[in-house]
Amino acid sequence: MASAIESQLLKLNGLFAVSKPAGITSADVIRKLKSNLFKESGEIFKSGPKSKFKIGHGGTLDKQASGVLVIGLGSGTKQLGKYLKGNKRYLGCGCLGTATDTYDSDGKVTQVKPFEHITNDKFEDVLKLFVGNIMQVPPIYSALKVDGQRMSTLVMKGLPVTPKPARPVHIHSIECVEFNPPHFTLDVHCGGGVYVRSLIHDIGKALNSCAHMSSLLRTQQGPFMLSNNALPQNEWTLQNIKHALEHWHSGIDR
């Protein structure tokens, strides 16, 4: 039987969005939200198979990435699948001339190539090749699983991992909002399953050079936007979450 405190939390149902800071995992966000909700309700959260309190997120953001993360509570967790597959928007910063094994700045440098030949016009022309339906190979350092384990976990254990085959993804649009070689920033509007790290890696190759992602900010996930309805970490409180759920139930965020 659920405790009185857990029964109170079981009344929380629906979707809302938080702004995930860089440096913590998406799973860390869930743990922090659980802890905050139970603490404010007067009890330390204890996870276990008997707990009926349900919470989840609608699409992993890398540890060093930040931005919109859709959260489901109660019956809202059943709706998270569409956010995994749904449209998203990112600001991805990249660096030309250097590739890494993780495709981002956390990895080991695997290649260094000249980039001075890349002009703004050439860069813009190559971006057009990646708009629409494209095939993309996910990075080995990812949350995708092999035999129930994350590929990134297996790689970090030193175990051999075969890259996943290229899969179809859709890029609605790519806009270069800053080009200052070797650095650049892209505004990417895409469907589900897109890895911006892989996109930047592949753009570097298409430019007869190489590139890695230096930072990533998710600015939109479905109807949830960073600019107006994603709770920053200092607002992850029971009252604010209740208000956000009411906002969602009103239909504004659907």
Backbone bond lengths (Angstrom), bond angles and torsions (degrees), N, CA, C in turn:
res aa  C-N    CA-C-N  psi(-1)  N-CA   C-N-CA  omega(-1)  CA-C   N-CA-C  phi
1 M - - - 1.466 - - 1.521 109.58 -
2 A 1.331 117.11 136.14 1.452 121.32 -179.27 1.522 110.44 -69.89
3 S 1.329 117.22 143.91 1.452 121.04 176.00 1.520 109.57 -69.47
4 A 1.353 116.26 166.64 1.468 120.17 179.40 1.521 110.63 -60.99
5 I 1.340 115.28 -35.98 1.460 119.74 -179.14 1.517 110.54 -69.99
6 E 1.343 116.01 -44.53 1.455 118.77 179.30 1.523 110.32 -65.92
7 S 1.349 116.83 -34.50 1.463 119.93 177.73 1.517 110.93 -61.09
8 Q 1.332 116.70 -36.84 1.460 120.80 177.16 1.523 110.61 -63.74
9 L 1.331 116.60 -41.91 1.459 120.70 -179.62 1.519 111.66 -72.21
10 L 1.339 117.17 -26.35 1.464 120.10 179.26 1.520 111.62 -67.68
11 K 1.317 116.69 -14.24 1.463 120.69 177.64 1.529 111.59 -78.97
12 L 1.337 117.36 -10.52 1.460 121.25 179.07 1.527 109.28 -82.42
13 N 1.304 116.36 112.92 1.460 121.66 -178.87 1.521 110.56 -137.13
14 G 1.323 116.07 136.11 1.460 119.96 176.67 1.508 112.84 133.56
15 L 1.319 115.26 -162.07 1.457 122.81 -176.57 1.516 110.91 -125.67
16 F 1.320 115.63 148.19 1.463 122.29 170.59 1.517 107.20 -153.84
17 A 1.299 117.55 175.52 1.461 121.01 -178.45 1.517 110.36 -127.29
18 V 1.322 115.30 145.51 1.461 121.58 173.13 1.525 108.80 -118.74
19 S 1.314 114.95 162.32 1.459 121.13 172.72 1.526 107.40 -100.39
20 K 1.325 115.25 105.44 1.469 119.92 -178.73 1.518 109.88 -75.23
21 P 1.319 118.66 125.93 1.466 119.96 174.56 1.520 111.20 -76.67
22 A 1.303 117.05 155.39 1.461 121.23 174.38 1.525 109.14 -68.02
23 G 1.329 116.38 148.90 1.455 120.82 175.39 1.514 114.87 101.47
24 I 1.331 117.72 -8.08 1.463 120.54 174.70 1.532 108.26 -127.45
25 T 1.314 116.40 154.25 1.456 120.25 -179.52 1.525 110.56 -83.54
26 S 1.325 115.54 166.08 1.461 119.89 175.79 1.526 110.32 -63.49
27 A 1.340 116.69 -34.99 1.471 120.52 176.07 1.527 110.78 -65.22
28 D 1.335 117.20 -35.55 1.466 121.06 176.26 1.523 110.70 -61.84
29 V 1.333 116.50 -37.79 1.467 120.92 178.34 1.524 109.97 -60.98
30 I 1.328 116.77 -45.82 1.460 120.85 179.23 1.523 110.77 -60.93
31 R 1.325 116.79 -44.45 1.469 119.99 179.38 1.526 111.36 -62.41
32 K 1.329 116.82 -40.44 1.462 121.29 179.98 1.521 110.83 -66.05
33 L 1.323 116.95 -42.54 1.464 120.24 178.71 1.522 110.83 -63.78
34 K 1.334 117.20 -43.69 1.468 121.00 176.88 1.528 110.49 -57.36
35 S 1.333 114.78 -48.67 1.456 120.29 -177.89 1.530 111.18 -60.10
36 N 1.334 116.05 -45.70 1.469 120.03 -179.60 1.519 111.80 -61.82
37 L 1.343 116.28 -45.61 1.463 120.27 -176.74 1.525 111.40 -64.45
38 F 1.334 117.30 -44.47 1.457 119.66 -179.19 1.532 111.39 -71.07
39 K 1.334 116.06 -36.78 1.463 119.29 -179.81 1.518 110.59 -64.34
40 E 1.341 116.61 -43.74 1.463 119.82 179.71 1.525 111.60 -68.26
41 S 1.329 115.84 -24.55 1.463 119.85 178.32 1.525 111.77 -85.31
42 G 1.339 115.24 -6.42 1.456 119.36 174.15 1.504 115.91 100.92
43 E 1.325 118.04 14.75 1.456 119.98 -178.25 1.523 109.92 -145.33
44 I 1.330 116.75 146.15 1.456 121.25 175.38 1.516 108.57 -77.38
45 F 1.329 115.84 132.25 1.464 119.49 -178.11 1.519 110.94 -66.76
46 K 1.320 115.03 133.27 1.462 122.01 175.34 1.518 108.03 -125.29
47 S 1.312 115.50 112.34 1.458 119.07 -179.65 1.515 110.01 -79.56
48 G 1.319 115.58 159.11 1.457 120.15 178.55 1.506 110.42 165.65
49 P 1.323 116.40 165.70 1.456 120.30 -176.44 1.529 113.12 -64.79
50 K 1.352 117.92 -21.03 1.456 120.37 -178.75 1.530 112.65 -84.84
51 S 1.311 117.55 -11.88 1.455 120.54 -179.66 1.518 110.16 -71.61
52 K 1.323 116.21 129.18 1.462 121.36 179.81 1.523 111.86 -95.12
53 F 1.323 117.05 -3.99 1.468 121.06 179.83 1.519 109.41 -73.46
54 K 1.328 116.54 121.23 1.463 121.28 -175.74 1.522 110.74 -113.27
55 I 1.331 114.36 132.83 1.460 120.63 177.46 1.531 108.06 -150.18
56 G 1.313 117.23 142.63 1.459 121.31 178.65 1.509 110.32 -161.21
57 H 1.334 116.01 175.37 1.462 119.79 179.12 1.519 110.65 -121.78
58 G 1.322 115.91 162.30 1.455 121.60 -173.11 1.508 114.92 -102.99
59 G 1.321 118.44 32.92 1.457 120.02 176.85 1.511 111.88 143.19
60 T 1.324 116.71 116.65 1.466 122.40 -175.74 1.524 112.64 -62.03
61 L 1.316 115.06 133.14 1.464 121.88 167.27 1.520 107.53 -104.45
62 D 1.329 117.45 135.47 1.459 120.61 178.10 1.528 110.62 -55.10
63 K 1.323 115.95 155.31 1.458 121.38 -177.31 1.525 112.06 -54.38
64 Q 1.326 117.68 -43.07 1.464 120.22 -177.12 1.523 112.93 -86.54
65 A 1.335 117.33 -1.69 1.465 120.56 176.36 1.520 109.64 -87.68
66 S 1.311 115.60 160.14 1.459 120.80 178.96 1.526 109.13 -135.98
67 G 1.337 114.63 171.85 1.457 118.90 174.87 1.510 114.43 116.82
68 V 1.329 115.34 -158.96 1.465 123.15 -170.17 1.529 112.05 -65.29
69 L 1.333 115.42 127.72 1.459 122.43 173.39 1.527 107.05 -132.72
70 V 1.326 116.85 116.66 1.464 121.19 -179.32 1.523 109.50 -78.35
71 I 1.337 115.54 131.82 1.456 122.80 -177.97 1.532 109.64 -115.83
72 G 1.328 116.50 136.24 1.458 121.55 175.36 1.510 110.42 -112.86
73 L 1.336 115.83 136.91 1.460 121.84 175.24 1.524 108.92 -120.50
74 G 1.335 116.84 140.20 1.453 120.58 177.44 1.512 112.48 56.61
75 S 1.329 115.54 -127.51 1.466 120.20 -179.53 1.520 112.02 -63.99
76 G 1.314 117.01 -19.08 1.464 120.99 178.50 1.520 113.16 -64.52
77 T 1.351 116.77 -23.42 1.466 119.33 -179.75 1.525 111.47 -64.69
78 K 1.344 116.94 -23.90 1.460 120.39 -179.92 1.528 111.90 -73.06
79 Q 1.337 116.97 -14.16 1.453 120.91 -178.16 1.519 113.48 -99.87
80 L 1.331 116.55 0.96 1.464 120.04 -174.84 1.521 113.06 -69.96
81 G 1.327 117.03 -25.12 1.462 120.37 -177.68 1.510 113.43 -56.69
82 K 1.333 116.83 -38.39 1.460 118.99 -177.76 1.522 112.05 -69.56
83 Y 1.345 116.86 -21.28 1.461 119.30 177.57 1.525 111.46 -82.06
84 L 1.340 116.21 -25.21 1.460 119.21 172.69 1.525 110.23 -64.93
85 K 1.331 115.96 -39.39 1.459 121.34 -176.44 1.524 112.70 -94.04
86 G 1.317 117.23 -11.69 1.461 120.82 -172.35 1.514 114.76 -80.33
87 N 1.329 115.14 -178.55 1.460 122.32 -176.97 1.526 112.08 -73.49
88 K 1.337 113.35 144.81 1.457 120.74 179.23 1.529 108.97 -139.83
89 R 1.334 115.36 161.59 1.463 120.68 176.89 1.522 108.66 -135.53
90 Y 1.334 114.71 138.60 1.463 120.69 -176.06 1.523 111.35 -134.72
91 L 1.321 115.64 152.23 1.460 122.93 162.38 1.520 106.37 -109.00
92 G 1.321 115.42 109.59 1.453 120.48 -178.66 1.513 111.15 -112.14
93 C 1.324 116.19 125.15 1.468 121.13 177.76 1.523 109.01 -98.98
94 G 1.327 116.04 136.45 1.452 120.72 -178.79 1.508 112.50 -129.28
95 C 1.319 114.58 166.56 1.465 121.34 178.95 1.524 108.40 -133.13
96 L 1.323 116.00 120.82 1.460 122.17 179.56 1.528 110.90 -78.11
97 G 1.333 115.48 153.02 1.464 121.20 172.02 1.509 115.65 92.77
98 T 1.338 117.66 -8.41 1.461 121.08 -179.52 1.520 109.85 -139.50
99 A 1.336 116.57 128.90 1.461 121.85 175.35 1.525 109.07 -113.46
100 T 1.330 116.21 151.07 1.465 121.27 178.44 1.526 110.07 -129.65
101 D 1.338 116.27 164.39 1.464 119.93 -177.91 1.524 112.72 -70.34
102 T 1.332 117.31 -23.62 1.468 121.10 178.99 1.528 112.01 -97.39
103 Y 1.328 116.52 -3.65 1.467 124.05 -176.89 1.528 112.39 70.13
104 D 1.348 117.72 6.51 1.462 120.22 175.99 1.523 109.54 -133.77
105 S 1.319 116.29 -176.87 1.468 120.37 -172.80 1.523 113.25 -75.16
106 D 1.336 118.14 -7.48 1.458 120.83 178.84 1.527 112.52 -82.12
107 G 1.326 117.27 -15.57 1.457 120.94 -172.77 1.518 114.64 -87.39
108 K 1.321 114.82 176.99 1.460 121.77 176.37 1.524 109.27 -84.88
109 V 1.311 115.60 139.20 1.468 120.32 179.80 1.523 109.49 -66.58
110 T 1.325 115.92 126.75 1.459 121.62 -179.08 1.525 112.66 -111.37
111 Q 1.335 116.35 -16.39 1.469 119.51 -176.93 1.527 109.77 -160.30
112 V 1.309 115.19 142.80 1.470 122.18 173.99 1.521 107.55 -131.45
113 K 1.336 116.75 125.58 1.460 120.99 -177.62 1.518 109.90 -138.05
114 P 1.330 117.51 155.25 1.469 120.29 177.74 1.533 111.41 -62.62
115 F 1.319 115.18 149.31 1.462 120.67 178.10 1.532 111.86 -133.13
116 E 1.343 116.05 -1.31 1.460 119.85 -174.42 1.532 113.08 -63.73
117 H 1.329 116.74 -21.50 1.462 120.21 -179.37 1.531 112.87 -76.56
118 I 1.330 117.44 -8.97 1.468 121.07 -174.11 1.531 110.13 -85.74
119 T 1.310 115.72 112.56 1.467 121.60 176.92 1.520 109.66 -93.62
120 N 1.316 115.43 167.31 1.463 120.42 177.56 1.522 110.51 -59.54
121 D 1.337 116.54 -43.40 1.468 120.63 -179.41 1.529 111.08 -63.15
122 K 1.337 116.76 -43.53 1.455 120.69 178.94 1.526 110.51 -62.93
123 F 1.308 115.82 -41.23 1.461 121.26 179.26 1.530 110.34 -60.69
124 E 1.328 116.19 -46.54 1.469 120.99 -179.72 1.528 110.94 -63.29
125 D 1.324 116.72 -38.83 1.470 120.15 179.71 1.525 111.58 -63.35
126 V 1.333 115.67 -40.93 1.461 119.85 -179.30 1.529 111.11 -68.69
127 L 1.316 117.77 -35.96 1.466 120.42 178.73 1.524 111.35 -57.25
128 K 1.323 116.66 -35.09 1.466 120.91 -178.67 1.528 111.69 -62.34
129 L 1.338 116.58 -26.17 1.463 120.66 -179.75 1.528 112.03 -68.92
130 F 1.303 116.48 -18.24 1.462 120.61 -174.94 1.525 113.27 -106.56
131 V 1.310 117.36 11.88 1.466 121.65 177.69 1.524 109.17 -97.69
132 G 1.329 116.17 135.57 1.456 121.29 -178.95 1.520 111.18 104.62
133 N 1.316 116.51 -152.36 1.462 121.54 178.46 1.524 109.31 -82.42
134 I 1.322 116.32 120.12 1.464 120.81 -179.63 1.524 109.28 -132.00
135 M 1.320 116.07 165.28 1.467 121.67 173.82 1.526 108.00 -102.48
136 Q 1.328 116.23 133.54 1.463 119.97 -177.02 1.527 110.54 -135.21
137 V 1.322 115.60 134.36 1.466 121.57 174.73 1.525 108.56 -91.83
138 P 1.330 119.18 119.32 1.467 120.97 178.82 1.527 111.11 -64.35
139 P 1.322 118.24 148.30 1.472 119.93 177.21 1.520 111.09 -67.42
140 I 1.327 116.37 149.12 1.467 120.29 177.57 1.528 110.30 -63.49
141 Y 1.329 116.14 -38.65 1.459 119.65 176.58 1.533 107.71 -80.30
142 S 1.329 115.48 85.50 1.468 120.44 -177.72 1.517 109.48 -151.16
143 A 1.343 115.59 173.21 1.461 121.65 -179.96 1.521 112.32 -83.51
144 L 1.336 117.43 -3.34 1.458 119.88 177.06 1.525 109.55 -62.28
145 K 1.330 115.49 146.50 1.464 119.35 -171.71 1.529 113.48 -109.66
146 V 1.321 114.12 148.28 1.469 123.46 172.15 1.517 106.72 -126.17
147 D 1.325 116.78 119.93 1.468 121.54 -178.36 1.531 111.57 52.67
148 G 1.334 115.33 40.19 1.458 120.17 175.12 1.508 115.90 84.25
149 Q 1.334 117.99 -1.96 1.463 120.89 -179.97 1.526 110.61 -118.42
150 R 1.315 115.47 144.40 1.459 119.85 178.79 1.529 110.12 -62.69
151 M 1.331 114.80 139.99 1.463 119.17 178.55 1.523 110.80 -59.36
152 S 1.335 116.79 -40.62 1.467 120.09 -178.53 1.523 111.25 -62.31
153 T 1.334 117.34 -37.24 1.459 121.46 178.79 1.525 110.85 -64.82
154 L 1.332 115.98 -43.26 1.460 120.60 -179.98 1.528 111.27 -63.62
155 V 1.341 115.83 -42.80 1.469 120.14 -179.38 1.521 110.27 -63.65
156 M 1.342 116.54 -43.86 1.460 120.02 -178.87 1.523 112.44 -66.95
157 K 1.344 116.72 -21.21 1.466 120.67 174.98 1.523 112.02 -83.29
158 G 1.331 115.39 -3.32 1.454 120.02 179.92 1.516 113.93 83.48
159 L 1.322 116.58 13.10 1.464 120.53 -178.94 1.530 109.96 -86.60
160 P 1.314 117.75 146.97 1.472 120.15 179.55 1.524 110.89 -68.92
161 V 1.312 115.51 134.65 1.468 121.45 -179.65 1.524 108.99 -131.39
162 T 1.302 116.14 125.41 1.458 120.92 176.47 1.522 109.18 -86.80
163 P 1.328 118.17 127.66 1.467 119.73 179.90 1.526 111.37 -57.12
164 K 1.336 115.40 146.37 1.455 120.22 174.80 1.529 108.79 -66.10
165 P 1.318 117.88 147.70 1.472 119.45 177.35 1.516 111.22 -65.70
166 A 1.328 115.85 157.38 1.466 120.44 177.53 1.521 109.36 -58.69
167 R 1.310 115.71 141.56 1.457 120.43 -179.53 1.521 109.70 -131.05
168 P 1.327 117.01 154.44 1.464 119.24 -178.62 1.528 111.77 -75.93
169 V 1.315 115.80 132.93 1.465 122.23 174.10 1.524 107.64 -135.89
170 H 1.317 115.93 167.57 1.470 119.15 -178.05 1.522 110.67 -125.79
171 I 1.323 114.82 129.70 1.466 122.22 174.89 1.527 107.42 -109.48
172 H 1.309 116.97 115.36 1.468 120.32 179.96 1.528 111.23 -71.28
173 S 1.322 115.44 -44.50 1.465 119.54 -179.37 1.521 110.12 -161.73
174 I 1.342 115.14 152.84 1.469 122.23 172.17 1.522 107.39 -134.21
175 E 1.312 115.75 125.96 1.467 120.32 176.56 1.522 108.96 -122.47
176 C 1.319 115.44 129.56 1.462 119.49 174.52 1.522 108.08 -83.91
177 V 1.324 116.45 111.40 1.462 120.14 -177.54 1.526 111.69 -95.49
178 E 1.332 116.44 -11.92 1.469 120.05 175.09 1.525 108.89 -154.96
179 F 1.329 116.78 132.92 1.466 121.59 176.68 1.508 108.31 -136.40
180 N 1.317 115.41 103.20 1.461 122.66 -179.22 1.525 107.67 -139.81
181 P 1.362 116.10 76.31 1.470 121.45 -171.02 1.522 113.19 -48.28
182 P 1.349 116.07 134.05 1.474 126.61 12.10 1.530 114.45 -85.20
183 H 1.326 117.61 -0.64 1.458 120.27 -173.22 1.525 112.14 -93.73
184 F 1.334 114.97 147.34 1.456 120.60 176.37 1.527 109.27 -153.47
185 T 1.329 115.68 159.14 1.462 121.38 178.60 1.516 108.96 -131.88
186 L 1.331 116.11 132.28 1.451 122.43 -178.89 1.527 111.04 -116.64
187 D 1.327 116.20 138.90 1.454 123.01 169.55 1.526 105.95 -100.03
188 V 1.335 116.75 109.11 1.463 122.11 -172.81 1.525 109.89 -111.90
189 H 1.328 115.84 121.90 1.470 122.04 174.81 1.525 106.49 -109.75
190 C 1.327 117.37 118.92 1.467 119.79 -170.45 1.515 112.43 -145.59
191 G 1.317 114.88 168.74 1.448 121.35 173.47 1.517 110.85 -86.04
192 G 1.326 116.43 -173.22 1.454 121.00 -178.54 1.520 112.20 -70.50
193 G 1.333 115.73 156.30 1.455 121.38 175.30 1.506 115.90 84.36
194 V 1.334 117.89 -0.30 1.470 121.02 -178.89 1.531 109.94 -82.85
195 Y 1.317 116.20 131.93 1.467 121.76 171.82 1.518 107.49 -103.35
196 V 1.328 116.58 114.06 1.459 120.40 -179.97 1.523 110.20 -66.24
197 R 1.330 117.02 -30.32 1.469 120.48 174.84 1.521 110.81 -58.49
198 S 1.318 115.95 -46.51 1.473 120.10 179.07 1.513 111.13 -66.74
199 L 1.329 116.15 -38.02 1.464 120.54 178.73 1.520 110.65 -59.42
200 I 1.330 117.13 -48.24 1.458 121.45 -179.80 1.529 110.90 -65.81
201 H 1.320 116.44 -40.13 1.471 121.35 176.24 1.531 110.42 -58.25
202 D 1.330 116.10 -46.22 1.463 120.82 -177.38 1.528 111.81 -70.61
203 I 1.324 116.89 -33.83 1.465 120.35 176.66 1.533 109.89 -63.58
204 G 1.323 116.85 -41.07 1.460 120.74 177.86 1.515 111.73 -59.90
205 K 1.346 116.93 -42.49 1.459 121.20 178.50 1.524 111.10 -65.15
206 A 1.344 116.41 -40.74 1.463 120.47 -178.90 1.526 111.85 -66.60
207 L 1.327 116.94 -20.22 1.461 122.15 178.74 1.531 111.63 -90.99
208 N 1.336 116.45 10.02 1.458 121.94 -176.92 1.523 110.94 59.82
209 S 1.314 113.95 39.63 1.459 121.65 177.26 1.526 106.30 -147.28
210 C 1.296 117.84 -142.51 1.459 122.52 174.05 1.523 107.67 -154.78
211 A 1.317 116.74 168.60 1.463 119.83 -177.75 1.518 109.75 -162.36
212 H 1.316 115.51 158.01 1.457 121.17 172.30 1.527 108.96 -138.27
213 M 1.318 116.16 159.95 1.458 121.43 179.82 1.524 109.86 -85.42
214 S 1.323 116.14 132.45 1.459 119.91 -179.59 1.524 112.88 -100.18
215 S 1.332 118.21 -25.12 1.463 121.12 175.29 1.521 108.99 -162.50
216 L 1.342 115.11 159.03 1.460 120.20 -179.41 1.521 109.95 -144.98
217 L 1.324 114.69 131.37 1.463 122.05 177.83 1.529 108.24 -127.54
218 R 1.337 116.58 119.10 1.465 119.51 174.93 1.531 107.87 -85.74
219 T 1.315 115.98 116.64 1.464 120.73 -175.64 1.516 112.98 -96.33
220 Q 1.339 117.00 -15.89 1.459 119.55 -179.66 1.523 109.95 -156.54
221 Q 1.332 115.77 142.17 1.461 122.58 173.61 1.520 107.00 -139.97
222 G 1.331 115.82 108.02 1.460 119.63 -173.09 1.519 109.32 60.77
223 P 1.326 118.18 -132.32 1.469 120.28 179.56 1.529 113.95 -82.60
224 F 1.328 116.86 -6.17 1.464 120.71 -176.64 1.525 110.22 -86.06
225 M 1.335 115.30 126.45 1.461 121.00 -176.39 1.521 110.58 -119.50
226 L 1.318 115.85 142.05 1.463 121.63 179.76 1.517 111.33 -60.79
227 S 1.327 116.06 -33.84 1.457 121.03 -172.45 1.529 114.56 -72.65
228 N 1.350 117.01 -21.91 1.472 115.03 -174.57 1.524 116.61 -140.36
229 N 1.322 120.35 -10.91 1.473 116.62 -178.98 1.522 113.90 -148.84
230 A 1.318 117.72 37.14 1.461 122.07 174.11 1.527 108.45 -119.27
231 L 1.314 116.58 120.06 1.463 121.10 -175.45 1.531 111.51 -71.91
232 P 1.344 118.02 123.18 1.468 119.75 173.68 1.520 110.07 -69.92
233 Q 1.317 116.95 162.82 1.465 121.06 -171.77 1.525 113.23 -57.36
234 N 1.326 118.24 -34.12 1.458 119.89 -178.67 1.532 112.68 -74.63
235 E 1.335 116.91 -1.92 1.466 121.02 178.29 1.532 111.89 -115.52
236 W 1.336 117.40 17.87 1.472 120.31 178.42 1.528 109.25 -82.12
237 T 1.325 116.00 66.19 1.462 122.31 -178.82 1.521 109.64 -115.27
238 L 1.322 116.16 160.99 1.459 121.70 -179.52 1.525 111.08 -57.77
239 Q 1.327 116.68 -44.61 1.462 120.31 -179.03 1.528 111.57 -62.90
240 N 1.324 116.45 -46.14 1.466 119.79 -179.02 1.525 111.78 -66.72
241 I 1.318 116.52 -36.72 1.463 119.98 178.79 1.524 110.69 -68.08
242 K 1.330 116.94 -40.88 1.461 120.16 175.80 1.522 110.73 -59.60
243 H 1.321 115.95 -43.56 1.465 120.98 179.51 1.528 110.57 -63.06
244 A 1.340 116.11 -42.01 1.468 120.19 179.81 1.523 110.82 -64.55
245 L 1.335 116.94 -38.71 1.460 120.59 177.94 1.526 111.05 -66.33
246 E 1.328 117.00 -39.15 1.464 120.93 176.42 1.522 110.47 -62.63
247 H 1.314 115.54 -39.94 1.461 122.08 177.75 1.531 110.01 -60.34
248 W 1.334 115.71 -42.40 1.460 120.27 179.10 1.530 111.30 -67.98
249 H 1.341 116.84 -43.67 1.460 120.03 -178.80 1.530 111.89 -64.58
250 S 1.338 116.60 -24.33 1.456 120.06 178.62 1.522 111.64 -71.35
251 G 1.341 116.15 -12.19 1.464 120.68 178.38 1.500 114.65 93.52
252 I 1.336 117.88 -0.70 1.461 121.07 -176.90 1.524 111.85 -65.89
253 D 1.335 116.47 -35.62 1.473 120.14 -175.32 1.520 113.07 -98.38
254 R 1.304 118.76 15.76 1.468 119.50 -177.06 1.516 111.35 -99.50
